[in-house]
Amino acid sequence: MESRITELEIKLALQEELMDALNLTVARQQQQIDLLQEQLRHLYRLQQAGSQPEEQRSLRDDIPPHY
C-alpha cells in the first residue's frame, strides 16, 4: 500500500510540473500572438495610408520630424 501511495505522489508531482511547463508555453504563445496582431494592425494602417491618393496627403507628411 505504501508503494502505491508513493507512486501516486510521484505521478502527481510530474503532472504538476508538466502543467506548469504547459502554462508557461501558453502564456508565451499568447504574448507572441498579441505582438503579431499589433504588427498586423500597424501594417494595415501603413497600407491604408499608402493607398490614399496623393492629393489627400499633406506635404507636411513628408517633412522629417526634426524640421
N, CA, C and O atoms as a printed pandas DataFrame, in Angstrom:
     atom_number atom_name residue_name chain_id  residue_number  x_coord  y_coord  z_coord
0              1         N          MET        A               1    0.810   -1.187    0.000
1              2        CA          MET        A               1    0.000    0.000    0.000
2              3         C          MET        A               1    0.865    1.267    0.000
3              4         O          MET        A               1    0.549    2.240   -0.685
4              5         N          GLU        A               2    1.947    1.247    0.767
5              6        CA          GLU        A               2    2.862    2.394    0.852
6              7         C          GLU        A               2    3.471    2.707   -0.514
7              8         O          GLU        A               2    3.608    3.874   -0.880
8              9         N          SER        A               3    3.834    1.674   -1.263
9             10        CA          SER        A               3    4.462    1.889   -2.574
10            11         C          SER        A               3    3.466    2.508   -3.565
11            12         O          SER        A               3    3.853    3.312   -4.414
12            13         N          ARG        A               4    2.198    2.137   -3.456
13            14        CA          ARG        A               4    1.177    2.711   -4.353
14            15         C          ARG        A               4    0.995    4.201   -4.057
15            16         O          ARG        A               4    0.837    5.004   -4.977
16            17         N          ILE        A               5    1.017    4.561   -2.795
17            18        CA          ILE        A               5    0.873    5.968   -2.421
18            19         C          ILE        A               5    2.076    6.759   -2.923
19            20         O          ILE        A               5    1.926    7.861   -3.452
20            21         N          THR        A               6    3.256    6.200   -2.756
21            22        CA          THR        A               6    4.474    6.857   -3.234
22            23         C          THR        A               6    4.427    7.020   -4.749
23            24         O          THR        A               6    4.789    8.076   -5.268
24            25         N          GLU        A               7    3.992    6.002   -5.451
25            26        CA          GLU        A               7    3.884    6.051   -6.907
26            27         C          GLU        A               7    2.883    7.128   -7.335
27            28         O          GLU        A               7    3.135    7.862   -8.290
28            29         N          LEU        A               8    1.758    7.225   -6.639
29            30        CA          LEU        A               8    0.767    8.253   -6.960
30            31         C          LEU        A               8    1.304    9.657   -6.684
31            32         O          LEU        A               8    1.049   10.588   -7.448
32            33         N          GLU        A               9    2.046    9.800   -5.593
33            34        CA          GLU        A               9    2.645   11.100   -5.284
34            35         C          GLU        A               9    3.647   11.506   -6.353
35            36         O          GLU        A               9    3.710   12.678   -6.725
36            37         N          ILE        A              10    4.433   10.556   -6.852
37            38        CA          ILE        A              10    5.406   10.836   -7.915
38            39         C          ILE        A              10    4.674   11.260   -9.184
39            40         O          ILE        A              10    5.062   12.232   -9.832
40            41         N          LYS        A              11    3.615   10.530   -9.540
41            42        CA          LYS        A              11    2.846   10.870  -10.741
42            43         C          LYS        A              11    2.228   12.264  -10.614
43            44         O          LYS        A              11    2.227   13.043  -11.567
44            45         N          LEU        A              12    1.709   12.563   -9.438
45            46        CA          LEU        A              12    1.107   13.874   -9.212
46            47         C          LEU        A              12    2.146   14.982   -9.353
47            48         O          LEU        A              12    1.877   16.018   -9.962
48            49         N          ALA        A              13    3.314   14.767   -8.798
49            50        CA          ALA        A              13    4.378   15.766   -8.890
50            51         C          ALA        A              13    4.783   15.986  -10.345
51            52         O          ALA        A              13    4.996   17.126  -10.759
52            53         N          LEU        A              14    4.891   14.912  -11.121
53            54        CA          LEU        A              14    5.247   15.035  -12.538
54            55         C          LEU        A              14    4.152   15.756  -13.317
55            56         O          LEU        A              14    4.448   16.552  -14.209
56            57         N          GLN        A              15    2.902   15.487  -12.992
57            58        CA          GLN        A              15    1.804   16.166  -13.669
58            59         C          GLN        A              15    1.783   17.657  -13.334
59            60         O          GLN        A              15    1.515   18.484  -14.205
60            61         N          GLU        A              16    2.059   17.997  -12.101
61            62        CA          GLU        A              16    2.115   19.408  -11.716
62            63         C          GLU        A              16    3.237   20.121  -12.464
63            64         O          GLU        A              16    3.066   21.254  -12.915
64            65         N          GLU        A              17    4.377   19.462  -12.593
65            66        CA          GLU        A              17    5.493   20.037  -13.324
66            67         C          GLU        A              17    5.129   20.235  -14.795
67            68         O          GLU        A              17    5.450   21.264  -15.389
68            69         N          LEU        A              18    4.464   19.249  -15.371
69            70        CA          LEU        A              18    4.036   19.336  -16.761
70            71         C          LEU        A              18    3.027   20.476  -16.950
71            72         O          LEU        A              18    3.104   21.220  -17.928
72            73         N          MET        A              19    2.089   20.610  -16.018
73            74        CA          MET        A              19    1.097   21.686  -16.090
74            75         C          MET        A              19    1.771   23.057  -16.023
75            76         O          MET        A              19    1.388   23.969  -16.756
76            77         N          ASP        A              20    2.757   23.207  -15.163
77            78        CA          ASP        A              20    3.485   24.472  -15.074
78            79         C          ASP        A              20    4.190   24.781  -16.396
79            80         O          ASP        A              20    4.154   25.917  -16.870
80            81         N          ALA        A              21    4.827   23.773  -16.988
81            82        CA          ALA        A              21    5.512   23.969  -18.266
82            83         C          ALA        A              21    4.516   24.331  -19.364
83            84         O          ALA        A              21    4.793   25.203  -20.187
84            85         N          LEU        A              22    3.371   23.676  -19.383
85            86        CA          LEU        A              22    2.351   23.978  -20.387
86            87         C          LEU        A              22    1.783   25.381  -20.192
87            88         O          LEU        A              22    1.541   26.092  -21.167
88            89         N          ASN        A              23    1.572   25.782  -18.950
89            90        CA          ASN        A              23    1.080   27.138  -18.683
90            91         C          ASN        A              23    2.064   28.185  -19.168
91            92         O          ASN        A              23    1.659   29.193  -19.747
92            93         N          LEU        A              24    3.348   27.963  -18.940
93            94        CA          LEU        A              24    4.364   28.900  -19.429
94            95         C          LEU        A              24    4.361   28.961  -20.952
95            96         O          LEU        A              24    4.490   30.038  -21.533
96            97         N          THR        A              25    4.215   27.814  -21.592
97            98        CA          THR        A              25    4.187   27.760  -23.051
98            99         C          THR        A              25    2.983   28.516  -23.597
99           100         O          THR        A              25    3.112   29.281  -24.553
100          101         N          VAL        A              26    1.833   28.313  -23.007
101          102        CA          VAL        A              26    0.616   29.003  -23.455
102          103         C          VAL        A              26    0.754   30.508  -23.239
103          104         O          VAL        A              26    0.361   31.286  -24.108
104          105         N          ALA        A              27    1.291   30.927  -22.124
105          106        CA          ALA        A              27    1.467   32.355  -21.849
106          107         C          ALA        A              27    2.437   32.973  -22.861
107          108         O          ALA        A              27    2.192   34.070  -23.362
108          109         N          ARG        A              28    3.519   32.286  -23.157
109          110        CA          ARG        A              28    4.497   32.766  -24.137
110          111         C          ARG        A              28    3.860   32.865  -25.527
111          112         O          ARG        A              28    4.084   33.840  -26.245
112          113         N          GLN        A              29    3.076   31.866  -25.903
113          114        CA          GLN        A              29    2.408   31.890  -27.202
114          115         C          GLN        A              29    1.408   33.037  -27.278
115          116         O          GLN        A              29    1.278   33.673  -28.324
116          117         N          GLN        A              30    0.708   33.305  -26.194
117          118        CA          GLN        A              30   -0.246   34.417  -26.196
118          119         C          GLN        A              30    0.475   35.744  -26.374
119          120         O          GLN        A              30   -0.022   36.631  -27.068
120          121         N          GLN        A              31    1.642   35.891  -25.754
121          122        CA          GLN        A              31    2.427   37.111  -25.945
122          123         C          GLN        A              31    2.832   37.259  -27.405
123          124         O          GLN        A              31    2.771   38.356  -27.961
124          125         N          GLN        A              32    3.248   36.151  -28.030
125          126        CA          GLN        A              32    3.628   36.192  -29.440
126          127         C          GLN        A              32    2.431   36.537  -30.320
127          128         O          GLN        A              32    2.565   37.306  -31.272
128          129         N          ILE        A              33    1.273   35.981  -30.014
129          130        CA          ILE        A              33    0.064   36.278  -30.776
130          131         C          ILE        A              33   -0.287   37.754  -30.644
131          132         O          ILE        A              33   -0.619   38.407  -31.633
132          133         N          ASP        A              34   -0.214   38.283  -29.424
133          134        CA          ASP        A              34   -0.513   39.698  -29.204
134          135         C          ASP        A              34    0.443   40.585  -30.008
135          136         O          ASP        A              34    0.015   41.559  -30.628
136          137         N          LEU        A              35    1.724   40.252  -29.998
137          138        CA          LEU        A              35    2.713   41.023  -30.751
138          139         C          LEU        A              35    2.436   40.952  -32.250
139          140         O          LEU        A              35    2.490   41.969  -32.941
140          141         N          LEU        A              36    2.145   39.769  -32.748
141          142        CA          LEU        A              36    1.853   39.607  -34.174
142          143         C          LEU        A              36    0.588   40.362  -34.578
143          144         O          LEU        A              36    0.537   40.943  -35.663
144          145         N          GLN        A              37   -0.424   40.362  -33.727
145          146        CA          GLN        A              37   -1.639   41.114  -34.031
146          147         C          GLN        A              37   -1.354   42.612  -34.082
147          148         O          GLN        A              37   -1.873   43.314  -34.950
148          149         N          GLU        A              38   -0.544   43.097  -33.169
149          150        CA          GLU        A              38   -0.191   44.517  -33.173
150          151         C          GLU        A              38    0.600   44.868  -34.435
151          152         O          GLU        A              38    0.370   45.918  -35.036
152          153         N          GLN        A              39    1.517   44.009  -34.834
153          154        CA          GLN        A              39    2.286   44.244  -36.055
154          155         C          GLN        A              39    1.375   44.233  -37.275
155          156         O          GLN        A              39    1.548   45.041  -38.187
156          157         N          LEU        A              40    0.424   43.339  -37.296
157          158        CA          LEU        A              40   -0.517   43.266  -38.404
158          159         C          LEU        A              40   -1.370   44.534  -38.480
159          160         O          LEU        A              40   -1.600   45.060  -39.569
160          161         N          ARG        A              41   -1.843   45.029  -37.325
161          162        CA          ARG        A              41   -2.605   46.275  -37.309
162          163         C          ARG        A              41   -1.760   47.435  -37.833
163          164         O          ARG        A              41   -2.247   48.283  -38.582
164          165         N          HIS        A              42   -0.492   47.460  -37.432
165          166        CA          HIS        A              42    0.407   48.515  -37.891
166          167         C          HIS        A              42    0.605   48.438  -39.406
167          168         O          HIS        A              42    0.553   49.459  -40.093
168          169         N          LEU        A              43    0.828   47.249  -39.918
169          170        CA          LEU        A              43    0.987   47.078  -41.364
170          171         C          LEU        A              43   -0.282   47.465  -42.110
171          172         O          LEU        A              43   -0.209   48.053  -43.190
172          173         N          TYR        A              44   -1.428   47.149  -41.557
173          174        CA          TYR        A              44   -2.694   47.510  -42.184
174          175         C          TYR        A              44   -2.841   49.029  -42.256
175          176         O          TYR        A              44   -3.268   49.574  -43.274
176          177         N          ARG        A              45   -2.476   49.714  -41.145
177          178        CA          ARG        A              45   -2.544   51.180  -41.151
178          179         C          ARG        A              45   -1.587   51.767  -42.180
179          180         O          ARG        A              45   -1.928   52.727  -42.870
180          181         N          LEU        A              46   -0.389   51.195  -42.285
181          182        CA          LEU        A              46    0.571   51.668  -43.287
182          183         C          LEU        A              46    0.036   51.455  -44.696
183          184         O          LEU        A              46    0.181   52.319  -45.560
184          185         N          GLN        A              47   -0.576   50.317  -44.921
185          186        CA          GLN        A              47   -1.133   50.026  -46.238
186          187         C          GLN        A              47   -2.256   51.002  -46.568
187          188         O          GLN        A              47   -2.346   51.499  -47.691
188          189         N          GLN        A              48   -3.120   51.277  -45.575
189          190        CA          GLN        A              48   -4.223   52.209  -45.798
190          191         C          GLN        A              48   -3.685   53.610  -46.076
191          192         O          GLN        A              48   -4.205   54.311  -46.944
192          193         N          ALA        A              49   -2.662   54.018  -45.357
193          194        CA          ALA        A              49   -2.080   55.350  -45.561
194          195         C          ALA        A              49   -1.401   55.429  -46.926
195          196         O          ALA        A              49   -1.438   56.475  -47.576
196          197         N          GLY        A              50   -0.789   54.348  -47.360
197          198        CA          GLY        A              50   -0.110   54.337  -48.654
198          199         C          GLY        A              50   -1.058   54.282  -49.830
199          200         O          GLY        A              50   -0.674   54.631  -50.947
200          201         N          SER        A              51   -2.288   53.853  -49.608
201          202        CA          SER        A              51   -3.236   53.736  -50.714
202          203         C          SER        A              51   -4.061   55.002  -50.901
203          204         O          SER        A              51   -4.914   55.053  -51.787
204          205         N          GLN        A              52   -3.821   56.031  -50.078
205          206        CA          GLN        A              52   -4.544   57.291  -50.238
206          207         C          GLN        A              52   -4.049   57.999  -51.490
207          208         O          GLN        A              52   -2.854   57.962  -51.784
208          209         N          PRO        A              53   -4.933   58.633  -52.221
209          210        CA          PRO        A              53   -4.495   59.425  -53.387
210          211         C          PRO        A              53   -3.569   60.556  -52.939
211          212         O          PRO        A              53   -3.685   61.063  -51.823
212          213         N          GLU        A              54   -2.667   60.935  -53.808
213          214        CA          GLU        A              54   -1.666   61.943  -53.468
214          215         C          GLU        A              54   -2.290   63.280  -53.089
215          216         O          GLU        A              54   -1.759   63.964  -52.214
216          217         N          GLU        A              55   -3.407   63.683  -53.716
217          218        CA          GLU        A              55   -3.987   64.986  -53.415
218          219         C          GLU        A              55   -4.536   65.064  -51.998
219          220         O          GLU        A              55   -4.739   66.165  -51.485
220          221         N          GLN        A              56   -4.782   63.938  -51.354
221          222        CA          GLN        A              56   -5.284   63.947  -49.983
222          223         C          GLN        A              56   -4.160   64.054  -48.958
223          224         O          GLN        A              56   -4.404   64.375  -47.795
224          225         N          ARG        A              57   -2.959   63.790  -49.381
225          226        CA          ARG        A              57   -1.839   63.831  -48.444
226          227         C          ARG        A              57   -1.318   65.256  -48.323
227          228         O          ARG        A              57   -1.329   66.015  -49.292
228          229         N          SER        A              58   -0.873   65.604  -47.154
229          230        CA          SER        A              58   -0.295   66.907  -46.911
230          231         C          SER        A              58    1.212   66.841  -47.139
231          232         O          SER        A              58    1.843   65.810  -46.908
232          233         N          LEU        A              59    1.773   67.949  -47.591
233          234        CA          LEU        A              59    3.231   67.993  -47.767
234          235         C          LEU        A              59    3.936   67.863  -46.412
235          236         O          LEU        A              59    5.089   67.434  -46.350
236          237         N          ARG        A              60    3.258   68.227  -45.348
237          238        CA          ARG        A              60    3.843   68.105  -44.016
238          239         C          ARG        A              60    4.086   66.641  -43.648
239          240         O          ARG        A              60    4.935   66.342  -42.808
240          241         N          ASP        A              61    3.337   65.727  -44.280
241          242        CA          ASP        A              61    3.550   64.298  -44.012
242          243         C          ASP        A              61    4.934   63.840  -44.452
243          244         O          ASP        A              61    5.470   62.868  -43.920
244          245         N          ASP        A              62    5.512   64.540  -45.424
245          246        CA          ASP        A              62    6.807   64.155  -45.968
246          247         C          ASP        A              62    7.968   64.830  -45.237
247          248         O          ASP        A              62    9.125   64.474  -45.462
248          249         N          ILE        A              63    7.678   65.789  -44.374
249          250        CA          ILE        A              63    8.737   66.502  -43.658
250          251         C          ILE        A              63    9.203   65.620  -42.490
251          252         O          ILE        A              63    8.382   65.148  -41.704
252          253         N          PRO        A              64   10.518   65.400  -42.378
253          254        CA          PRO        A              64   11.025   64.627  -41.229
254          255         C          PRO        A              64   10.660   65.311  -39.927
255          256         O          PRO        A              64   10.522   66.533  -39.901
256          257         N          PRO        A              65   10.502   64.572  -38.858
257          258        CA          PRO        A              65   10.061   65.152  -37.579
258          259         C          PRO        A              65   11.024   66.146  -36.959
259          260         O          PRO        A              65   10.619   66.925  -36.095
260          261         N          HIS        A              66   12.295   66.149  -37.372
261          262        CA          HIS        A              66   13.260   67.061  -36.756
262          263         C          HIS        A              66   13.197   68.454  -37.363
263          264         O          HIS        A              66   13.907   69.341  -36.889
264          265         N          TYR        A              67   12.381   68.694  -38.394
265          266        CA          TYR        A              67   12.241   70.036  -39.002
266          267         C          TYR        A              67   11.210   70.825  -38.288
267          268         O          TYR        A              67   10.950   71.972  -38.649
